[in-house]
């Protein structure tokens, strides 16, 4: 009887041990994944349209004459005043300066016939080189974001200038059609706009040369910011990031805003100082155990 009892007890012990082995929580060999994080911060954002414009005088006029030239009173690059007589013809007609400016093109000579009209060019051109502006041409996508009075950052030979969008044409033109309204040509039409300088000293600018223009189309002040490299999209194209909470990666859907360089505005979904995982790999999912290995993590 005693032997039988001992056998029963031994059997129970074995069964209990087996169940304990199966059910008792055991340590896993899976290690937490090392990640680097960035704290959500606040900064200002500017959304811009970058293009290249051409420096032009605000006033420029082509003067046309016809007939035998009797007198030419100016030379190219000479400054003139409004109402100065510039060219006189044998029949007594004259070309007069319409405003204070500079003779930037001269195509007539004394005692020669002025045939410039037949060659589709002016007899002379007067321009006010003391007042300059920037002419730009916008694509369809760019024009959709541009409005009058928007601020413009201008750069010419590493020198910065300030400007404002002063005017925008009401109709796009086709450059392959000599600037006339679009007639169904092959090239893409552009919308012309003008930028007025707000900076006063323009001495180093040369009309006819190009100038870089960054048109500020949207501004957000003191808003949440994360690195663009932290942004992911799910299968339904919803934007999200991974934040670290108590050593676990948590997927957090966000509403992105303006992107400027490598920084992204976050309109909703995060708070200041949330720790966002940088460059999350495919091994990271919602609920993954992680270890933060930032250089300052243990300081």
Buried (B, 14 or more C-beta within 10 A) or exposed (E): EEEEEEEEEEEEEEEEEEEEEEEEEEEEEEEEBEBBBBEBEEEEBBBBBEBEBBBBBBBBBEBEBBEEBBEBBBEEEBEBEEEBEBBBBEEEEEBEBBBBBBBBBBBBEEEEBBEBEEEEEBBBBBBBBBBBBBEBBBBEEBBEBBEEEBBBBBEBEEEEBBBBBBEBBEEBBBBBBEEEEBEEEEEEBBBBBBBBBEEEEBEEBEBEEEBBBBBBBBBBEEBBBBBEBBBBEEEEEEBBBBBBEEEBBBBBEBEBBBEBEEBBBBEEBBEEEBBBBBEBEEEBEEEBEBEBEBEEEEE
